[in-house]
Amino acid sequence: MTSINDILVEMRSHPGGARFADACKVVTSYFGAPRQNGTSHKVWKMPWAGDPRINMQKGKGGLAKTYQVRQAVQAIDKLVAQRRARAAKAAATSKKRVANRKTRTKNVKARKPKSKKRRS
């Protein structure tokens, strides 16, 4: 059985030769189950508005249509880029928090304790 990454590499290099079942398998692994499945088309919900959208339709010989494979690859690339950006932002935020904790700790140690004034 071919892995998702192997199929995706094949879809990138030869979009006209991607089997419909394999293309659907890859898209489902990235975007979940299709929202429309019972007709001649399979349509997936995107986490963004607008293009690229993904729908798949069987072409001749059990292959996926070439332009739809290209759209699927573009959508997968966009999703991966968004995930990487989100992860990088989270890592940067985490580093800032650690730096702030260290600064706060130094400031607390450097302060002199306040003397308590007695009320008469």
MDAnalysis code that builds the backbone (N, CA, C; Angstrom):
import MDAnalysis as mda
import numpy as np

u = mda.Universe.empty(360, n_residues=120, atom_resindex=np.repeat(np.arange(120), 3), trajectory=True)
u.add_TopologyAttr("name", ["N", "CA", "C"] * 120)
u.add_TopologyAttr("resid", np.arange(1, 121))
u.add_TopologyAttr("resname", ["MET", "THR", "SER", "ILE", "ASN", "ASP", "ILE", "LEU", "VAL", "GLU", "MET", "ARG", "SER", "HIS", "PRO", "GLY", "GLY", "ALA", "ARG", "PHE", "ALA", "ASP", "ALA", "CYS", "LYS", "VAL", "VAL", "THR", "SER", "TYR", "PHE", "GLY", "ALA", "PRO", "ARG", "GLN", "ASN", "GLY", "THR", "SER", "HIS", "LYS", "VAL", "TRP", "LYS", "MET", "PRO", "TRP", "ALA", "GLY", "ASP", "PRO", "ARG", "ILE", "ASN", "MET", "GLN", "LYS", "GLY", "LYS", "GLY", "GLY", "LEU", "ALA", "LYS", "THR", "TYR", "GLN", "VAL", "ARG", "GLN", "ALA", "VAL", "GLN", "ALA", "ILE", "ASP", "LYS", "LEU", "VAL", "ALA", "GLN", "ARG", "ARG", "ALA", "ARG", "ALA", "ALA", "LYS", "ALA", "ALA", "ALA", "THR", "SER", "LYS", "LYS", "ARG", "VAL", "ALA", "ASN", "ARG", "LYS", "THR", "ARG", "THR", "LYS", "ASN", "VAL", "LYS", "ALA", "ARG", "LYS", "PRO", "LYS", "SER", "LYS", "LYS", "ARG", "ARG", "SER"])
u.atoms.positions = np.array([
    [0.847, -1.178, 0.000],
    [0.000, 0.000, 0.000],
    [0.896, 1.246, 0.000],
    [0.573, 2.173, -0.843],
    [1.356, 3.390, -1.004],
    [0.982, 4.392, 0.085],
    [1.985, 5.095, 0.604],
    [1.728, 6.071, 1.666],
    [1.153, 7.358, 1.077],
    [0.573, 8.158, 1.966],
    [-0.030, 9.431, 1.569],
    [1.019, 10.341, 0.935],
    [2.213, 10.401, 1.547],
    [3.267, 11.274, 1.014],
    [3.720, 10.836, -0.374],
    [3.818, 9.527, -0.597],
    [4.206, 9.029, -1.922],
    [3.165, 9.397, -2.979],
    [1.909, 9.265, -2.614],
    [0.831, 9.613, -3.552],
    [0.857, 11.113, -3.834],
    [1.099, 11.917, -2.799],
    [1.142, 13.369, -2.979],
    [2.296, 13.772, -3.898],
    [3.438, 13.144, -3.740],
    [4.577, 13.419, -4.627],
    [4.206, 13.073, -6.061],
    [3.541, 11.963, -6.245],
    [3.102, 11.548, -7.586],
    [2.075, 12.532, -8.149],
    [1.171, 13.020, -7.303],
    [0.171, 13.994, -7.748],
    [0.839, 15.295, -8.192],
    [1.888, 15.698, -7.497],
    [2.608, 16.914, -7.868],
    [3.322, 16.758, -9.207],
    [3.965, 15.610, -9.399],
    [4.760, 15.431, -10.615],
    [3.917, 15.066, -11.839],
    [2.837, 14.332, -11.628],
    [1.978, 13.903, -12.753],
    [0.508, 14.055, -12.381],
    [-0.028, 15.275, -12.410],
    [-1.426, 15.446, -12.020],
    [-2.410, 14.734, -12.947],
    [-2.020, 14.505, -14.173],
    [-2.913, 13.821, -15.111],
    [-2.974, 12.323, -14.907],
    [-2.052, 11.775, -14.132],
    [-2.017, 10.333, -13.932],
    [-2.437, 9.891, -12.551],
    [-3.042, 10.774, -11.774],
    [-3.454, 10.433, -10.416],
    [-4.768, 9.666, -10.442],
    [-4.770, 8.536, -9.769],
    [-6.015, 7.767, -9.674],
    [-6.992, 8.489, -8.767],
    [-8.270, 8.383, -9.096],
    [-9.322, 9.058, -8.339],
    [-9.316, 8.610, -6.877],
    [-9.232, 7.320, -6.636],
    [-9.264, 6.803, -5.265],
    [-8.066, 7.299, -4.464],
    [-6.896, 7.329, -5.084],
    [-5.698, 7.809, -4.392],
    [-5.802, 9.302, -4.074],
    [-6.269, 10.088, -5.025],
    [-6.418, 11.536, -4.808],
    [-7.412, 11.798, -3.673],
    [-8.501, 11.066, -3.653],
    [-9.487, 11.227, -2.583],
    [-8.892, 10.830, -1.229],
    [-8.080, 9.804, -1.218],
    [-7.429, 9.347, 0.013],
    [-6.515, 10.437, 0.582],
    [-5.741, 11.073, -0.289],
    [-4.826, 12.134, 0.146],
    [-5.613, 13.328, 0.679],
    [-6.604, 13.768, -0.064],
    [-7.384, 14.940, 0.341],
    [-8.125, 14.666, 1.653],
    [-8.660, 13.477, 1.813],
    [-9.362, 13.127, 3.041],
    [-8.406, 13.119, 4.233],
    [-7.165, 12.700, 4.012],
    [-6.211, 12.689, 5.119],
    [-5.866, 14.103, 5.591],
    [-5.929, 15.090, 4.708],
    [-5.625, 16.467, 5.083],
    [-6.862, 17.242, 5.539],
    [-8.009, 17.025, 4.918],
    [-9.181, 17.857, 5.161],
    [-10.353, 17.120, 5.798],
    [-10.212, 15.847, 6.082],
    [-11.306, 15.092, 6.678],
    [-12.263, 14.558, 5.626],
    [-13.353, 14.005, 6.094],
    [-14.335, 13.386, 5.197],
    [-14.980, 14.443, 4.303],
    [-15.309, 14.060, 3.076],
    [-15.963, 15.026, 2.186],
    [-17.354, 15.382, 2.697],
    [-17.767, 16.628, 2.456],
    [-19.099, 17.047, 2.906],
    [-20.177, 16.592, 1.928],
    [-19.776, 16.295, 0.711],
    [-20.707, 15.756, -0.279],
    [-20.055, 14.516, -0.861],
    [-20.762, 13.398, -0.790],
    [-20.135, 12.147, -1.148],
    [-21.008, 11.272, -2.028],
    [-22.292, 11.510, -2.069],
    [-23.209, 10.587, -2.723],
    [-23.377, 10.785, -4.218],
    [-22.903, 11.869, -4.779],
    [-23.113, 12.154, -6.191],
    [-21.853, 11.807, -6.981],
    [-21.770, 12.283, -8.191],
    [-20.596, 12.011, -9.014],
    [-19.376, 12.802, -8.548],
    [-19.599, 13.832, -7.743],
    [-18.509, 14.653, -7.211],
    [-18.315, 14.368, -5.721],
    [-17.092, 14.522, -5.266],
    [-16.805, 14.562, -3.834],
    [-16.305, 15.962, -3.559],
    [-16.890, 16.600, -2.546],
    [-16.555, 17.986, -2.238],
    [-16.112, 18.063, -0.783],
    [-14.983, 18.729, -0.542],
    [-14.441, 18.868, 0.808],
    [-14.639, 20.291, 1.297],
    [-14.849, 20.428, 2.603],
    [-14.974, 21.744, 3.234],
    [-13.576, 22.280, 3.506],
    [-13.368, 23.550, 3.167],
    [-12.073, 24.190, 3.367],
    [-12.090, 25.003, 4.662],
    [-10.960, 25.126, 5.344],
    [-10.912, 25.953, 6.550],
    [-10.794, 27.442, 6.239],
    [-10.937, 27.828, 4.985],
    [-10.868, 29.227, 4.579],
    [-11.962, 29.480, 3.548],
    [-12.254, 30.736, 3.326],
    [-13.244, 31.101, 2.310],
    [-12.528, 31.288, 0.973],
    [-13.173, 30.919, -0.081],
    [-12.606, 31.153, -1.412],
    [-11.712, 30.036, -1.907],
    [-10.945, 30.362, -2.926],
    [-10.091, 29.370, -3.578],
    [-8.806, 29.163, -2.804],
    [-8.117, 28.086, -2.932],
    [-8.491, 26.923, -3.719],
    [-9.496, 26.037, -2.982],
    [-10.484, 25.586, -3.724],
    [-11.492, 24.657, -3.214],
    [-11.162, 23.279, -3.765],
    [-11.702, 22.279, -3.129],
    [-11.432, 20.931, -3.625],
    [-12.742, 20.204, -3.891],
    [-12.888, 19.775, -5.134],
    [-13.890, 18.777, -5.462],
    [-13.224, 17.801, -6.418],
    [-13.612, 16.567, -6.339],
    [-13.027, 15.528, -7.191],
    [-14.137, 14.852, -7.969],
    [-13.794, 14.544, -9.199],
    [-14.729, 13.848, -10.072],
    [-13.935, 12.823, -10.859],
    [-14.507, 11.635, -10.992],
    [-13.820, 10.589, -11.745],
    [-13.783, 10.942, -13.221],
    [-12.604, 10.812, -13.785],
    [-12.454, 11.025, -15.213],
    [-12.404, 9.692, -15.930],
    [-11.829, 9.689, -17.115],
    [-11.725, 8.466, -17.901],
    [-10.725, 7.508, -17.270],
    [-11.075, 6.232, -17.259],
    [-10.161, 5.200, -16.784],
    [-9.930, 5.208, -15.282],
    [-10.828, 5.794, -14.504],
    [-10.681, 5.808, -13.052],
    [-9.688, 6.831, -12.540],
    [-9.267, 7.751, -13.424],
    [-8.330, 8.792, -13.008],
    [-9.095, 10.030, -12.550],
    [-8.465, 10.807, -11.693],
    [-9.048, 12.087, -11.280],
    [-8.775, 13.103, -12.376],
    [-9.619, 14.106, -12.456],
    [-9.408, 15.136, -13.470],
    [-8.185, 15.968, -13.104],
    [-7.402, 16.303, -14.121],
    [-6.101, 16.942, -13.927],
    [-6.211, 18.275, -13.201],
    [-7.135, 19.128, -13.621],
    [-7.236, 20.446, -12.994],
    [-7.670, 20.322, -11.537],
    [-8.463, 19.308, -11.212],
    [-8.889, 19.118, -9.831],
    [-7.739, 18.611, -8.957],
    [-6.859, 17.811, -9.531],
    [-5.679, 17.355, -8.797],
    [-4.775, 18.545, -8.507],
    [-4.602, 19.429, -9.485],
    [-3.786, 20.634, -9.267],
    [-4.384, 21.510, -8.166],
    [-5.705, 21.677, -8.175],
    [-6.367, 22.465, -7.133],
    [-6.169, 21.824, -5.758],
    [-6.240, 20.502, -5.707],
    [-6.047, 19.792, -4.437],
    [-4.632, 20.004, -3.912],
    [-3.642, 19.930, -4.779],
    [-2.252, 20.141, -4.365],
    [-2.061, 21.575, -3.866],
    [-2.657, 22.549, -4.545],
    [-2.566, 23.948, -4.099],
    [-3.200, 24.123, -2.721],
    [-4.357, 23.491, -2.509],
    [-5.035, 23.611, -1.221],
    [-4.220, 22.949, -0.108],
    [-3.612, 21.811, -0.398],
    [-2.780, 21.128, 0.593],
    [-1.568, 21.990, 0.927],
    [-0.953, 22.593, -0.087],
    [0.192, 23.473, 0.155],
    [-0.204, 24.658, 1.033],
    [-1.370, 25.236, 0.774],
    [-1.842, 26.370, 1.560],
    [-2.094, 25.949, 3.005],
    [-2.704, 24.779, 3.196],
    [-2.978, 24.285, 4.539],
    [-1.684, 24.025, 5.309],
    [-0.711, 23.413, 4.665],
    [0.576, 23.132, 5.306],
    [1.280, 24.438, 5.678],
    [1.235, 25.425, 4.785],
    [1.854, 26.726, 5.063],
    [1.187, 27.398, 6.261],
    [-0.133, 27.320, 6.354],
    [-0.847, 27.906, 7.485],
    [-0.460, 27.211, 8.788],
    [-0.350, 25.889, 8.751],
    [0.028, 25.147, 9.953],
    [1.442, 25.501, 10.400],
    [2.362, 25.635, 9.436],
    [3.742, 26.004, 9.777],
    [3.805, 27.401, 10.377],
    [3.049, 28.337, 9.795],
    [3.035, 29.707, 10.302],
    [2.469, 29.739, 11.721],
    [1.421, 28.974, 11.954],
    [0.817, 28.919, 13.276],
    [1.789, 28.314, 14.292],
    [2.510, 27.273, 13.883],
    [3.483, 26.638, 14.775],
    [4.653, 27.574, 15.076],
    [5.114, 28.314, 14.072],
    [6.210, 29.257, 14.271],
    [5.778, 30.384, 15.215],
    [4.560, 30.850, 15.059],
    [4.049, 31.904, 15.919],
    [3.924, 31.409, 17.360],
    [3.468, 30.178, 17.524],
    [3.346, 29.609, 18.867],
    [4.718, 29.439, 19.509],
    [5.705, 29.028, 18.731],
    [7.059, 28.867, 19.263],
    [7.641, 30.213, 19.677],
    [7.414, 31.241, 18.881],
    [7.916, 32.575, 19.212],
    [7.241, 33.101, 20.473],
    [5.952, 32.870, 20.598],
    [5.222, 33.302, 21.786],
    [5.740, 32.574, 23.020],
    [6.022, 31.299, 22.870],
    [6.547, 30.513, 23.979],
    [7.908, 31.030, 24.426],
    [8.769, 31.376, 23.472],
    [10.087, 31.915, 23.812],
    [9.953, 33.246, 24.549],
    [9.008, 34.081, 24.126],
    [8.790, 35.359, 24.790],
    [8.328, 35.146, 26.232],
    [7.450, 34.162, 26.435],
    [6.958, 33.894, 27.777],
    [8.085, 33.450, 28.695],
    [8.953, 32.588, 28.180],
    [10.083, 32.125, 28.980],
    [10.999, 33.294, 29.320],
    [11.270, 34.155, 28.360],
    [12.115, 35.326, 28.601],
    [11.476, 36.253, 29.626],
    [10.177, 36.448, 29.541],
    [9.477, 37.308, 30.496],
    [9.528, 36.722, 31.908],
    [9.404, 35.402, 32.021],
    [9.489, 34.769, 33.333],
    [10.862, 34.989, 33.950],
    [11.902, 34.838, 33.146],
    [13.260, 35.037, 33.647],
    [13.452, 36.478, 34.101],
    [12.943, 37.438, 33.341],
    [13.059, 38.852, 33.691],
    [12.313, 39.141, 34.983],
    [11.113, 38.595, 35.117],
    [10.334, 38.814, 36.336],
    [11.048, 38.240, 37.546],
    [11.640, 37.074, 37.395],
    [12.352, 36.442, 38.496],
    [13.539, 37.298, 38.929],
    [14.287, 37.828, 37.973],
    [15.417, 38.695, 38.289],
    [14.943, 39.959, 38.999],
    [13.854, 40.548, 38.537],
    [13.325, 41.774, 39.142],
    [12.853, 41.535, 40.570],
    [12.255, 40.403, 40.815],
    [11.767, 40.094, 42.152],
    [12.948, 39.934, 43.096],
    [14.009, 39.275, 42.659],
    [15.181, 39.081, 43.507],
    [15.909, 40.398, 43.762],
    [15.892, 41.309, 42.826],
    [16.622, 42.567, 42.944],
    [15.922, 43.566, 43.858],
    [14.632, 43.436, 44.032],
    [13.880, 44.386, 44.857],
    [14.201, 44.186, 46.332],
    [14.181, 45.288, 47.017],
    [14.334, 45.218, 48.459],
    [12.956, 45.019, 49.067],
    [12.904, 44.251, 50.111],
    [11.595, 44.083, 50.726],
    [11.137, 45.395, 51.361],
    [9.886, 45.668, 51.228],
    [9.321, 46.891, 51.811],
    [9.205, 46.717, 53.318],
    [9.549, 47.771, 54.009],
    [9.411, 47.698, 55.467],
    [7.965, 48.005, 55.818],
    [7.495, 47.301, 56.789],
    [6.122, 47.509, 57.231],
    [6.076, 48.630, 58.249],
    [5.233, 49.570, 58.010],
    [5.082, 50.676, 58.943],
    [4.005, 50.309, 59.959],
    [4.313, 50.627, 61.198],
    [3.353, 50.333, 62.251],
    [2.396, 51.506, 62.417],
    [1.203, 51.142, 62.657],
    [0.208, 52.195, 62.915],
    [0.198, 52.497, 64.402],
    [0.070, 53.745, 64.678],
    [0.064, 54.114, 66.092],
    [-1.319, 54.180, 66.628],
])
